[in-house]
Amino acid sequence: MTTPPHSPSLSRRGLLAGAAGVTALGVAAAATTSATGRAHAAPSTGYLVGAGRGDITGAIAGQGMMGYSDLSQVASGLLQRVWARAYIIADAATGKRVAFVNADLACIFESHRVGVMKALAERFGNIYTQENVNLNATHNHNSCGGTAWDYAYILAALGHQENSYRAEVDGIVEAITAAHHSLAPGTLELGHSDLHDASANRSPEAFVRNPAADQKHFPDHIDPQVTSLRLRQSGSVIGEITWFATHGTSLTDANTLISSDNKGFASYLAESADPAVVAAFPQTNAGDMTPNLWVRKMHPGGPTGDHRTNRAMIGERQYRAGQRAFAASRPVTGGLSYAYRFIDLADVPIDGHYTPDGKPARTTPAIMGAGAAATSTEDNTRSQLSFLHEGMVLPFARALGVDTTATPPAWATAIQAPKLDLFPLGYLPPRPWIQQVLPIQLIRIGDLVLAGGPAEYTIVAGLRIRRVVADALGVPLENVLMQGYSNAYSQYVTTPEEYLSQQYEGGETLFGRYTLCAYMQEFDRLARAMATGRRLAPAPVPTDTSGAQPELLTPVPADSPVRGTTFGAVTTAPKPRYTAGQTATVSFSGAHPSNRVHRVAADGSRPGDGYYVIERFDGGRWVTAEDDDGPSGELDWKRPDGQASASVITISWRIPQDTKGRHRIRYFGDAKSASGRLTTITGVSPAFDVS
């Protein structure tokens, strides 16, 4: 695995905390409004900027994961923590501000949006609203499942999992709060570069159906554009945002450890290189972009190749491309503006101006096609969505109190053609199984524009929306980004031409062949209204679906120690000696990790809140060498044979180069009694020497 430029002996959270603390003490008073609502002096021109992080790691074992919709992908441990990274930019002259949040999650759902906005309103009043806050996901396929309120997206997790949902919402709010408290006078820089060896087009059969002009824009069938925004306070960098389109699928559906995939690894590299920086690597239009380069024959392997190496390689390439963009950056000037609107994608009449043949069209309620059920074979090791293969739809429906499915009307089937309709999500009882009233958003920061959409847009679909927005706002095309995976989730958006091939992405374009045309029309309306300061007429809002949620997961039983041991006892000890590059392993008699979700402080102030630490004996005492967010360790959980309530916790540490000295591994868990009471347990390995 690729190692960071240097391996600090302290937790990177601790180093980030120190830098953030200095910033807060020195310049926090310049923020326009504190968390208590007290006004402070602020400059009359320029920007206020702030950045912060929050841990959003949910349950790491025993619950389904999110991304591949695979019943067999059940979490069994932790590879690396997942984070939310928040950035706030305020116009000192007008008081307007925007909050941009990038989360190491598969998706942002309506559940996240509602939970986060409610918490922000309680803390900050009307400073942060749905209009000026963008929540987006890296589309990492190794995060926790069951955090939506939409039946289709909790099916593979066997229901809504409140513990993981709460961890994600709380972590996002913590990141925004940290960014708010760090606001101070600052500057912005915008840069661009290209990256040609971190993505491949996984649906070339669909791509080549696009007009020649669209294909010419992407001669290698990929979107190589890298766009980077840098935030400074008093000349020092505090935040970096690097946009690039590639899927969060370096780790395939065979992985069962919670992790942040290639974009999270890029963030780790950037934040290790400069611990004072909060570094995010958001998506753009990554719908048909895979990081698995064997598709382009650029890298050996295949669906069963070395996915951890791919994760590190693609992550490092994004990090390096971001640094190249920053080296060529220029100052950003100009004001802030934003606009936000819901649209009912199940029923959008479309003007012929936005369709390929110039004829009016419309959308339909959501229908998944057979092409979607076959999965994206370039990123999956399995060839069919397991919840369909294993007949889970009807049993799940019965858990909702219904025992029938639904048949779409003929007019909808005609509009969806040539899709082979398989899963009529918008028609299923007792209510649509996905969100259909969906948000679109525009955020302008100087001449950088983000078009926030709640789906996975192919590169040509994103290009067409970007052209519409650039034309309406009069900005260069390269400065308009399709910010996919924003504020909600509704699967894919292909071009009408790509849709006809019914590849995986076309089968997942839920609202019919003209879904993209509907988005183009509505983004055009929103952009032209924002450009002139107009507000559009009131639009429909999503139905509240936060009520009783199905839960089919078997409850976790009370814990018992591994037979013949006590909680925290070492069941397999590490060897007494290792050399750098080897892997030290220890197993403990532990407890089920999901008894309590262990979220850690972004500043590293509570190392015992994690699941484990690697310690080094230094100066007569044990100090933390690496925590459970480091790139070299992992935790695996399993039930020992014949012991349904016991847990074996195995912690492995791939010893970094240049490591030496005496080390040990400490484990932290929580044992649950029959009454539900939790008792903290700790295990400590025998010490071992590294030479």
C-alpha positions as CSV (number, residue, x, y, z in Angstrom):
1,M,0.0,0.0,0.0
2,T,1.1,3.5,-0.8
3,T,2.3,5.4,2.4
4,P,1.8,9.1,3.0
5,P,4.6,11.5,2.3
6,H,5.6,11.1,6.0
7,S,4.1,9.2,8.9
8,P,3.6,11.5,11.9
9,S,3.9,9.8,15.2
10,L,1.0,11.7,16.6
11,S,-2.6,11.2,15.4
12,R,-3.4,13.5,12.5
13,R,-6.5,14.5,14.4
14,G,-4.3,15.8,17.2
15,L,-2.2,17.8,14.8
16,L,-5.3,19.2,13.1
17,A,-6.7,20.2,16.5
18,G,-3.5,22.1,17.4
19,A,-3.7,24.1,14.2
20,A,-7.4,24.8,14.5
21,G,-6.9,25.8,18.1
22,V,-4.3,28.4,17.2
23,T,-6.6,29.7,14.4
24,A,-9.5,30.0,16.7
25,L,-7.6,31.9,19.4
26,G,-6.1,34.3,16.9
27,V,-8.8,35.3,14.6
28,A,-12.2,33.7,15.5
29,A,-13.4,37.1,16.6
30,A,-13.5,38.3,13.0
31,A,-16.4,36.0,12.2
32,T,-19.7,37.8,11.5
33,T,-21.8,35.8,14.0
34,S,-20.8,33.4,16.7
35,A,-22.7,30.2,17.7
36,T,-24.4,32.2,20.4
37,G,-25.6,34.8,17.9
38,R,-23.3,37.5,19.2
39,A,-22.1,39.9,16.4
40,H,-18.4,40.5,15.9
41,A,-16.4,43.0,13.8
42,A,-15.8,41.8,10.3
43,P,-14.0,43.2,7.3
44,S,-16.1,45.3,4.8
45,T,-14.7,43.5,1.7
46,G,-13.4,40.1,0.8
47,Y,-14.3,36.8,2.3
48,L,-14.6,35.1,5.6
49,V,-13.6,31.4,5.4
50,G,-13.7,28.4,7.7
51,A,-13.2,24.7,7.6
52,G,-13.9,21.7,9.9
53,R,-14.3,17.9,10.1
54,G,-16.6,15.5,11.9
55,D,-16.4,11.7,12.3
56,I,-19.4,10.0,10.6
57,T,-18.3,6.4,11.1
58,G,-21.4,4.4,12.1
59,A,-21.8,0.7,13.1
60,I,-18.7,-1.2,11.9
61,A,-20.1,-4.8,12.3
62,G,-23.2,-6.8,11.8
63,Q,-25.1,-4.4,9.6
64,G,-25.4,-4.1,5.8
65,M,-23.2,-1.7,4.0
66,M,-24.3,1.0,1.4
67,G,-23.2,1.2,-2.2
68,Y,-23.5,-2.1,-3.9
69,S,-27.1,-3.1,-2.7
70,D,-25.7,-6.5,-1.7
71,L,-27.3,-8.5,1.1
72,S,-24.1,-10.4,1.6
73,Q,-22.0,-7.2,2.1
74,V,-22.4,-7.0,5.8
75,A,-19.9,-5.0,7.8
76,S,-17.3,-7.0,9.7
77,G,-14.9,-4.3,10.9
78,L,-13.0,-1.1,10.1
79,L,-10.3,-0.3,7.6
80,Q,-10.3,3.5,7.9
81,R,-12.8,6.0,9.4
82,V,-15.2,8.0,7.3
83,W,-15.4,11.8,7.7
84,A,-17.5,14.8,6.8
85,R,-15.5,17.9,5.7
86,A,-17.2,21.3,5.8
87,Y,-16.2,24.6,4.4
88,I,-17.9,27.9,4.9
89,I,-17.4,31.0,2.7
90,A,-19.0,34.3,3.5
91,D,-19.1,37.5,1.5
92,A,-17.9,40.2,4.0
93,A,-19.6,42.9,2.1
94,T,-23.1,41.4,1.8
95,G,-23.1,38.9,4.7
96,K,-24.1,36.1,2.4
97,R,-22.5,32.7,3.1
98,V,-22.5,29.2,1.7
99,A,-21.6,25.9,3.5
100,F,-20.2,23.1,1.4
101,V,-20.0,19.7,3.0
102,N,-18.3,16.6,1.4
103,A,-19.0,13.3,3.2
104,D,-17.2,10.0,2.8
105,L,-20.6,8.3,2.2
106,A,-22.2,6.4,-0.6
107,C,-25.1,8.9,-0.8
108,I,-26.7,11.9,0.9
109,F,-30.3,11.0,1.4
110,E,-33.4,13.1,2.3
111,S,-33.0,11.7,5.8
112,H,-29.5,13.3,6.1
113,R,-30.7,16.6,4.7
114,V,-33.7,16.8,7.1
115,G,-31.6,15.7,10.1
116,V,-28.8,18.1,9.4
117,M,-31.0,21.1,8.7
118,K,-33.0,20.6,11.8
119,A,-29.9,20.5,13.9
120,L,-28.4,23.6,12.2
121,A,-31.6,25.5,12.8
122,E,-31.5,24.6,16.5
123,R,-27.9,25.8,16.8
124,F,-27.7,28.8,14.4
125,G,-31.3,29.9,13.7
126,N,-31.7,30.9,10.0
127,I,-28.0,31.4,9.2
128,Y,-27.8,28.1,7.4
129,T,-30.8,27.0,5.3
130,Q,-31.4,24.4,2.6
131,E,-30.6,27.1,0.0
132,N,-27.1,27.9,1.1
133,V,-25.9,24.5,2.4
134,N,-24.7,21.9,0.0
135,L,-24.4,18.3,1.3
136,N,-22.7,15.9,-1.0
137,A,-21.2,12.4,-0.9
138,T,-17.9,11.0,-2.3
139,H,-20.0,8.0,-3.3
140,N,-17.8,5.6,-1.3
141,H,-19.3,2.1,-1.5
142,N,-17.9,1.0,1.8
143,S,-19.9,3.1,4.3
144,C,-22.8,2.1,6.6
145,G,-26.1,1.0,5.1
146,G,-29.7,1.6,6.4
147,T,-29.4,5.4,6.9
148,A,-32.1,6.4,4.4
149,W,-35.8,6.6,4.9
150,D,-36.4,5.3,1.4
151,Y,-37.4,1.6,1.2
152,A,-35.3,0.9,-1.9
153,Y,-32.1,2.1,-0.1
154,I,-32.5,0.3,3.2
155,L,-33.6,-3.0,1.7
156,A,-30.1,-4.5,1.4
157,A,-29.4,-3.4,5.0
158,L,-32.6,-5.1,6.2
159,G,-34.1,-1.9,7.4
160,H,-33.3,1.5,8.8
161,Q,-30.3,1.5,11.1
162,E,-30.7,4.4,13.5
163,N,-27.3,4.1,15.1
164,S,-25.5,4.6,11.9
165,Y,-27.9,7.3,10.7
166,R,-27.4,9.3,13.9
167,A,-23.6,9.0,13.7
168,E,-23.7,10.4,10.1
169,V,-26.0,13.3,10.9
170,D,-24.1,14.2,14.1
171,G,-20.8,14.1,12.4
172,I,-21.9,16.3,9.5
173,V,-23.3,18.9,12.0
174,E,-20.0,18.8,14.0
175,A,-18.1,19.5,10.8
176,I,-20.3,22.5,9.9
177,T,-20.1,23.7,13.5
178,A,-16.3,23.5,13.5
179,A,-16.2,25.4,10.2
180,H,-18.5,28.1,11.6
181,H,-16.4,28.6,14.7
182,S,-13.2,28.9,12.6
183,L,-14.6,31.6,10.3
184,A,-12.0,34.4,9.8
185,P,-10.9,36.8,7.1
186,G,-9.4,34.9,4.2
187,T,-8.8,34.5,0.5
188,L,-9.8,31.9,-2.1
189,E,-7.7,30.5,-5.0
190,L,-9.1,28.5,-8.0
191,G,-7.0,26.1,-10.1
192,H,-7.3,23.5,-12.8
193,S,-5.3,20.5,-14.0
194,D,-6.0,17.3,-15.8
195,L,-5.9,13.7,-14.6
196,H,-5.9,10.9,-17.3
197,D,-4.9,7.8,-15.3
198,A,-7.5,7.6,-12.5
199,S,-10.7,6.8,-14.3
200,A,-12.1,4.7,-17.2
201,N,-15.4,4.7,-18.9
202,R,-17.3,1.6,-17.8
203,S,-20.1,2.0,-20.4
204,P,-18.4,2.8,-23.8
205,E,-21.3,1.2,-25.6
206,A,-23.5,3.9,-24.3
207,F,-21.0,6.7,-24.6
208,V,-20.5,6.3,-28.4
209,R,-24.2,6.8,-29.0
210,N,-23.8,10.5,-28.2
211,P,-23.4,13.1,-31.0
212,A,-19.8,13.6,-32.3
213,A,-19.6,17.0,-30.7
214,D,-20.1,15.5,-27.2
215,Q,-17.7,12.7,-27.8
216,K,-15.1,15.2,-29.1
217,H,-15.2,17.0,-25.7
218,F,-14.0,13.7,-24.1
219,P,-11.6,12.2,-26.6
220,D,-10.5,9.4,-24.1
221,H,-14.1,8.8,-23.1
222,I,-13.3,10.1,-19.6
223,D,-13.6,13.5,-17.9
224,P,-10.1,14.4,-16.9
225,Q,-10.8,17.9,-15.5
226,V,-9.5,18.5,-12.0
227,T,-10.8,21.7,-10.3
228,S,-9.3,22.8,-7.0
229,L,-10.4,25.6,-4.5
230,R,-8.1,26.6,-1.7
231,L,-9.0,28.6,1.4
232,R,-6.5,30.7,3.3
233,Q,-6.5,32.6,6.5
234,S,-3.7,35.1,7.1
235,G,-1.8,33.5,4.2
236,S,-2.0,30.0,5.6
237,V,-3.9,27.3,3.9
238,I,-6.8,25.9,6.0
239,G,-8.9,24.1,3.4
240,E,-8.6,22.4,0.1
241,I,-11.4,21.1,-2.2
242,T,-10.4,19.1,-5.2
243,W,-13.1,17.9,-7.6
244,F,-12.6,15.0,-10.0
245,A,-14.9,12.3,-11.5
246,T,-14.2,8.7,-10.5
247,H,-16.4,6.2,-8.7
248,G,-15.8,5.3,-5.1
249,T,-15.5,1.6,-6.1
250,S,-11.8,0.8,-5.8
251,L,-12.9,-1.5,-3.0
252,T,-15.4,-3.9,-4.5
253,D,-18.5,-5.6,-3.0
254,A,-16.1,-8.3,-1.7
255,N,-14.9,-5.8,0.9
256,T,-16.7,-5.9,4.3
257,L,-14.7,-3.4,6.2
258,I,-16.0,0.2,6.7
259,S,-13.7,2.5,4.8
260,S,-13.4,5.7,2.8
261,D,-12.2,4.3,-0.5
262,N,-9.9,6.3,-3.0
263,K,-11.2,9.8,-2.2
264,G,-10.9,9.3,1.5
265,F,-7.4,8.0,1.0
266,A,-6.6,11.2,-1.0
267,S,-7.9,13.2,1.9
268,Y,-5.7,11.2,4.3
269,L,-2.6,12.0,2.2
270,A,-3.4,15.7,1.9
271,E,-4.1,16.1,5.6
272,S,-1.0,14.1,6.6
273,A,1.2,16.2,4.4
274,D,-0.2,19.4,6.0
275,P,-2.1,18.7,9.3
276,A,-3.5,22.3,9.4
277,V,-5.6,21.6,6.2
278,V,-9.0,20.1,5.9
279,A,-8.9,18.4,2.5
280,A,-11.9,17.1,0.5
281,F,-12.0,15.3,-2.8
282,P,-15.7,15.6,-4.1
283,Q,-17.2,14.0,-7.1
284,T,-18.6,15.7,-10.2
285,N,-20.3,13.7,-13.0
286,A,-18.9,10.3,-12.2
287,G,-21.9,8.2,-13.3
288,D,-19.9,6.2,-15.9
289,M,-16.4,6.7,-14.5
290,T,-14.8,3.7,-12.8
291,P,-11.4,3.8,-10.9
292,N,-10.7,0.2,-12.0
293,L,-8.3,0.9,-14.8
294,W,-8.2,-2.7,-16.1
295,V,-11.2,-1.6,-18.1
296,R,-8.8,0.5,-20.2
297,K,-6.0,-2.0,-20.0
298,M,-4.0,0.6,-18.1
299,H,-3.4,-1.5,-15.1
300,P,-3.3,-5.3,-14.5
301,G,-6.0,-7.1,-12.7
302,G,-9.8,-7.3,-13.1
303,P,-12.9,-7.6,-10.9
304,T,-10.9,-9.8,-8.5
305,G,-7.7,-7.8,-8.5
306,D,-5.8,-6.0,-5.7
307,H,-8.4,-3.5,-4.6
308,R,-6.5,-2.0,-1.7
309,T,-3.6,-1.1,-4.0
310,N,-6.1,0.4,-6.4
311,R,-7.6,2.5,-3.6
312,A,-4.2,3.9,-2.6
313,M,-3.1,4.4,-6.2
314,I,-6.2,6.2,-7.4
315,G,-6.3,8.2,-4.2
316,E,-2.7,9.3,-4.5
317,R,-3.2,10.3,-8.1
318,Q,-6.1,12.6,-7.2
319,Y,-4.0,14.1,-4.4
320,R,-1.1,14.8,-6.8
321,A,-3.4,16.3,-9.4
322,G,-4.9,18.6,-6.8
323,Q,-1.5,19.8,-5.9
324,R,-0.7,20.5,-9.6
325,A,-4.0,22.5,-9.8
326,F,-3.1,24.6,-6.7
327,A,0.3,25.3,-8.2
328,A,-1.4,27.0,-11.1
329,S,-4.2,28.7,-9.1
330,R,-5.3,32.3,-9.3
331,P,-7.2,34.5,-6.8
332,V,-11.0,34.3,-6.7
333,T,-13.0,37.5,-6.5
334,G,-16.6,38.3,-6.7
335,G,-19.7,37.8,-4.7
336,L,-21.7,34.8,-3.6
337,S,-25.2,33.7,-4.8
338,Y,-27.3,30.6,-4.5
339,A,-30.6,29.2,-5.5
340,Y,-32.5,26.0,-4.5
341,R,-35.6,24.3,-5.8
342,F,-37.5,21.0,-5.5
343,I,-38.9,19.4,-8.7
344,D,-41.2,16.4,-9.0
345,L,-39.2,14.2,-11.3
346,A,-42.1,11.8,-11.5
347,D,-44.1,14.4,-13.5
348,V,-42.1,17.0,-15.4
349,P,-43.5,18.3,-18.7
350,I,-40.4,19.0,-20.9
351,D,-40.2,21.7,-23.6
352,G,-38.8,20.5,-26.9
353,H,-36.0,23.0,-26.6
354,Y,-34.3,20.5,-24.3
355,T,-34.9,17.2,-26.1
356,P,-32.7,15.8,-28.9
357,D,-35.5,15.7,-31.5
358,G,-37.0,19.0,-30.5
359,K,-40.3,17.4,-29.5
360,P,-42.0,17.9,-26.1
361,A,-41.6,15.0,-23.6
362,R,-42.2,14.1,-20.0
363,T,-40.9,12.0,-17.2
364,T,-42.7,9.2,-15.3
365,P,-42.6,7.8,-11.8
366,A,-39.5,5.8,-11.0
367,I,-38.9,2.4,-12.6
368,M,-35.7,0.4,-12.4
369,G,-34.8,-1.6,-15.5
370,A,-33.3,-5.1,-15.9
371,G,-30.0,-3.5,-16.9
372,A,-29.6,-2.1,-13.4
373,A,-30.3,-5.5,-11.8
374,A,-27.4,-7.0,-13.6
375,T,-25.1,-4.4,-11.8
376,S,-22.0,-2.7,-13.1
377,T,-19.7,-5.7,-13.9
378,E,-16.7,-3.4,-14.1
379,D,-16.9,-2.6,-10.3
380,N,-18.7,-5.7,-8.9
381,T,-17.6,-9.2,-8.3
382,R,-21.2,-10.5,-8.4
383,S,-23.5,-10.3,-11.4
384,Q,-26.8,-9.5,-9.9
385,L,-28.3,-7.3,-7.2
386,S,-28.6,-9.9,-4.4
387,F,-31.9,-8.5,-3.0
388,L,-33.6,-9.2,-6.3
389,H,-31.8,-12.5,-6.9
390,E,-32.8,-13.8,-3.4
391,G,-36.4,-12.7,-3.7
392,M,-36.3,-10.0,-0.9
393,V,-38.7,-7.5,-2.5
394,L,-42.0,-9.2,-1.6
395,P,-41.0,-10.2,2.0
396,F,-39.9,-6.7,2.6
397,A,-43.1,-5.3,1.2
398,R,-45.0,-7.6,3.6
399,A,-43.0,-6.1,6.4
400,L,-44.5,-2.8,5.4
401,G,-48.0,-4.2,5.7
402,V,-48.7,-4.9,2.0
403,D,-48.5,-8.1,0.0
404,T,-48.8,-6.9,-3.5
405,T,-46.5,-5.3,-6.0
406,A,-47.5,-2.9,-8.8
407,T,-47.7,-2.7,-12.6
408,P,-46.9,0.6,-14.3
409,P,-49.5,1.9,-16.7
410,A,-49.0,1.6,-20.5
411,W,-48.2,5.3,-21.0
412,A,-45.3,5.1,-18.5
413,T,-44.0,1.9,-20.0
414,A,-43.9,3.6,-23.4
415,I,-42.0,6.6,-22.1
416,Q,-39.5,4.3,-20.3
417,A,-38.9,2.3,-23.5
418,P,-36.7,0.5,-24.4
419,K,-36.2,-0.2,-20.8
420,L,-37.2,-3.7,-19.6
421,D,-39.2,-2.6,-16.6
422,L,-38.3,-4.7,-13.5
423,F,-38.8,-2.8,-10.3
424,P,-41.5,-0.1,-10.4
425,L,-40.1,1.9,-7.4
426,G,-42.4,4.9,-8.0
427,Y,-45.6,2.7,-8.0
428,L,-44.9,0.3,-5.2
429,P,-47.1,0.4,-2.1
430,P,-47.5,1.7,0.5
431,R,-45.7,4.8,-0.9
432,P,-43.0,5.3,-3.6
433,W,-39.9,3.4,-2.5
434,I,-37.5,6.3,-3.4
435,Q,-37.7,10.0,-3.2
436,Q,-39.2,11.5,-6.3
437,V,-39.6,15.2,-5.3
438,L,-35.9,16.1,-5.5
439,P,-33.7,19.2,-5.0
440,I,-31.5,21.0,-7.5
441,Q,-29.2,23.8,-6.3
442,L,-26.8,26.4,-7.7
443,I,-24.0,27.9,-5.7
444,R,-21.8,30.6,-7.2
445,I,-18.5,31.7,-5.5
446,G,-17.0,34.4,-7.7
447,D,-16.9,32.7,-11.1
448,L,-17.0,29.2,-9.8
449,V,-20.4,27.6,-10.1
450,L,-21.6,24.4,-8.6
451,A,-24.7,22.7,-10.1
452,G,-25.9,20.5,-7.3
453,G,-28.0,17.5,-8.5
454,P,-29.3,14.5,-6.5
455,A,-28.0,11.7,-8.8
456,E,-25.1,10.1,-10.6
457,Y,-24.7,11.9,-13.9
458,T,-22.6,10.5,-16.8
459,I,-19.9,12.7,-18.1
460,V,-21.9,13.8,-21.2
461,A,-25.1,14.3,-19.1
462,G,-23.1,16.5,-16.8
463,L,-21.6,18.4,-19.7
464,R,-25.0,19.3,-21.1
465,I,-26.2,20.6,-17.7
466,R,-23.0,22.6,-17.4
467,R,-23.4,24.1,-20.8
468,V,-27.0,25.2,-19.9
469,V,-25.8,26.8,-16.6
470,A,-22.7,28.4,-18.1
471,D,-24.8,30.0,-20.8
472,A,-27.4,31.3,-18.4
473,L,-24.8,32.8,-16.0
474,G,-22.2,33.9,-18.6
475,V,-19.3,32.0,-17.0
476,P,-16.6,29.8,-18.6
477,L,-17.7,26.2,-19.0
478,E,-14.6,24.9,-17.1
479,N,-15.8,26.9,-14.1
480,V,-19.2,25.2,-13.9
481,L,-19.1,21.9,-12.1
482,M,-21.8,19.2,-12.0
483,Q,-21.9,18.6,-8.3
484,G,-23.5,15.2,-8.3
485,Y,-24.6,13.2,-5.2
486,S,-26.0,16.4,-3.7
487,N,-28.7,16.9,-1.1
488,A,-30.6,13.7,-2.0
489,Y,-30.2,10.5,-4.1
490,S,-32.1,9.1,-7.1
491,Q,-29.7,6.8,-8.9
492,Y,-28.4,7.6,-12.4
493,V,-28.9,10.2,-15.2
494,T,-27.8,9.3,-18.7
495,T,-28.3,11.2,-22.0
496,P,-31.3,10.2,-24.0
497,E,-28.9,8.6,-26.5
498,E,-27.0,6.6,-23.9
499,Y,-30.4,5.5,-22.4
500,L,-31.3,3.6,-25.6
501,S,-28.4,1.1,-25.0
502,Q,-29.8,0.2,-21.6
503,Q,-26.5,-0.4,-20.0
504,Y,-26.4,-0.5,-16.2
505,E,-26.6,3.3,-16.0
506,G,-29.6,3.5,-18.4
507,G,-31.4,0.9,-16.4
508,E,-30.9,3.0,-13.3
509,T,-32.1,6.2,-15.0
510,L,-35.4,5.9,-13.1
511,F,-37.6,8.6,-14.5
512,G,-37.4,7.6,-18.2
513,R,-35.4,8.4,-21.3
514,Y,-35.8,12.2,-20.9
515,T,-34.7,12.5,-17.3
516,L,-31.7,14.5,-18.3
517,C,-33.8,16.9,-20.4
518,A,-36.0,17.6,-17.4
519,Y,-32.9,18.5,-15.4
520,M,-31.5,20.7,-18.2
521,Q,-34.8,22.6,-18.3
522,E,-35.1,23.1,-14.6
523,F,-31.4,24.0,-14.1
524,D,-31.8,26.6,-16.9
525,R,-34.9,28.1,-15.2
526,L,-33.1,28.2,-11.9
527,A,-29.9,29.7,-13.3
528,R,-31.7,32.5,-15.2
529,A,-33.8,33.3,-12.1
530,M,-30.6,33.5,-10.0
531,A,-28.9,35.7,-12.5
532,T,-31.6,38.3,-12.4
533,G,-32.4,37.9,-8.6
534,R,-35.8,36.5,-9.2
535,R,-37.4,33.8,-7.1
536,L,-39.4,31.1,-8.9
537,A,-42.9,30.2,-8.0
538,P,-43.3,27.8,-5.0
539,A,-42.5,24.2,-5.9
540,P,-43.6,20.9,-4.3
541,V,-41.7,19.7,-1.3
542,P,-40.8,16.1,-0.4
543,T,-43.3,14.1,1.7
544,D,-42.2,13.5,5.3
545,T,-41.2,9.8,5.3
546,S,-39.5,9.9,8.7
547,G,-42.2,7.8,10.4
548,A,-42.0,4.2,11.5
549,Q,-39.2,2.4,9.6
550,P,-39.0,-1.3,8.9
551,E,-36.3,-3.3,10.8
552,L,-35.7,-6.9,9.8
553,L,-32.3,-7.3,11.3
554,T,-32.0,-9.8,14.1
555,P,-31.2,-8.0,17.4
556,V,-27.7,-8.4,18.7
557,P,-27.7,-10.8,21.7
558,A,-26.1,-10.1,25.0
559,D,-22.3,-10.7,24.9
560,S,-20.4,-13.5,26.4
561,P,-16.6,-13.9,26.4
562,V,-14.9,-16.4,24.1
563,R,-15.1,-19.8,25.9
564,G,-12.5,-20.2,28.5
565,T,-11.5,-16.5,28.6
566,T,-12.6,-13.2,30.1
567,F,-13.5,-10.0,28.2
568,G,-10.4,-8.3,26.9
569,A,-8.2,-11.3,27.1
570,V,-5.7,-12.0,24.4
571,T,-6.7,-15.1,22.4
572,T,-3.9,-14.9,19.8
573,A,-0.8,-13.0,20.8
574,P,1.5,-11.1,18.4
575,K,5.0,-12.4,17.8
576,P,7.7,-10.9,20.1
577,R,9.6,-9.3,17.1
578,Y,8.8,-7.8,13.7
579,T,10.6,-5.8,11.1
580,A,9.1,-2.8,9.3
581,G,6.9,-4.0,6.4
582,Q,5.6,-7.0,8.3
583,T,2.1,-7.3,9.8
584,A,1.6,-7.6,13.6
585,T,-1.7,-9.3,14.5
586,V,-3.4,-9.8,17.8
587,S,-6.9,-11.2,18.7
588,F,-9.0,-10.4,21.7
589,S,-12.0,-11.9,23.4
590,G,-14.2,-8.9,22.7
591,A,-17.8,-7.7,22.4
592,H,-20.0,-6.9,19.4
593,P,-18.7,-3.6,18.0
594,S,-22.2,-2.3,17.3
595,N,-23.2,-2.3,20.9
596,R,-21.9,1.3,20.9
597,V,-20.8,3.3,17.9
598,H,-17.4,4.7,18.7
599,R,-17.1,8.2,17.1
600,V,-13.9,10.1,17.8
601,A,-13.2,13.8,18.1
602,A,-11.7,15.4,15.0
603,D,-9.0,17.0,17.2
604,G,-7.8,13.6,18.5
605,S,-8.5,14.6,22.1
606,R,-10.3,11.3,23.0
607,P,-8.2,8.5,21.6
608,G,-9.9,6.0,23.9
609,D,-13.2,6.7,22.1
610,G,-11.9,4.7,19.1
611,Y,-11.8,0.9,18.7
612,Y,-8.1,0.5,19.1
613,V,-4.7,2.3,19.1
614,I,-1.2,1.3,18.3
615,E,1.1,2.5,21.1
616,R,4.9,3.0,21.2
617,F,7.0,3.0,24.4
618,D,8.7,6.4,24.4
619,G,10.4,8.2,27.2
620,G,9.2,5.8,29.9
621,R,5.6,5.9,28.9
622,W,3.2,4.5,26.2
623,V,2.1,7.1,23.6
624,T,-0.2,6.7,20.6
625,A,1.7,5.9,17.4
626,E,-1.4,5.3,15.2
627,D,-5.1,5.2,15.9
628,D,-7.9,3.4,14.1
629,D,-8.0,6.1,11.4
630,G,-4.5,5.3,10.2
631,P,-3.9,3.7,6.8
632,S,-1.9,0.8,8.2
633,G,-4.3,-0.9,10.6
634,E,-7.6,-2.7,10.5
635,L,-10.1,-4.4,12.8
636,D,-11.9,-7.6,11.9
637,W,-14.8,-9.0,13.9
638,K,-16.2,-12.5,13.8
639,R,-18.1,-15.0,15.9
640,P,-16.0,-18.0,16.9
641,D,-17.4,-21.4,15.8
642,G,-20.3,-22.6,17.9
643,Q,-20.4,-19.4,20.0
644,A,-23.3,-17.2,18.9
645,S,-22.8,-14.5,21.5
646,A,-19.0,-14.4,21.7
647,S,-16.8,-12.0,19.6
648,V,-13.2,-12.4,18.4
649,I,-11.7,-9.0,17.6
650,T,-8.6,-9.2,15.5
651,I,-6.4,-6.1,15.0
652,S,-3.8,-6.1,12.3
653,W,-1.1,-3.5,11.8
654,R,1.0,-3.4,8.6
655,I,4.1,-1.8,10.1
656,P,5.1,1.3,8.2
657,Q,8.6,1.7,6.9
658,D,11.1,3.4,9.3
659,T,9.2,2.2,12.3
660,K,11.2,1.0,15.2
661,G,11.0,0.5,19.0
662,R,8.7,-1.3,21.4
663,H,5.0,-1.3,20.5
664,R,1.7,-2.7,21.7
665,I,-2.0,-2.7,20.6
666,R,-4.9,-1.7,22.8
667,Y,-8.5,-2.6,22.1
668,F,-11.6,-0.8,23.4
669,G,-15.1,-2.3,23.4
670,D,-18.4,-2.5,25.2
671,A,-20.0,-5.7,26.5
672,K,-23.8,-5.8,26.6
673,S,-25.6,-7.6,29.4
674,A,-28.9,-9.4,29.1
675,S,-30.6,-6.2,30.5
676,G,-28.9,-4.1,27.8
677,R,-26.4,-2.5,30.2
678,L,-23.0,-1.7,28.6
679,T,-19.7,-2.3,30.4
680,T,-16.5,-0.8,29.0
681,I,-13.8,-3.4,28.3
682,T,-10.2,-3.0,27.3
683,G,-7.6,-5.4,26.0
684,V,-3.9,-4.9,25.8
685,S,-1.5,-7.0,23.7
686,P,1.9,-8.2,24.9
687,A,4.6,-5.7,23.8
688,F,6.6,-6.5,20.7
689,D,9.7,-5.0,19.2
690,V,10.1,-3.5,15.7
691,S,13.5,-3.3,14.2
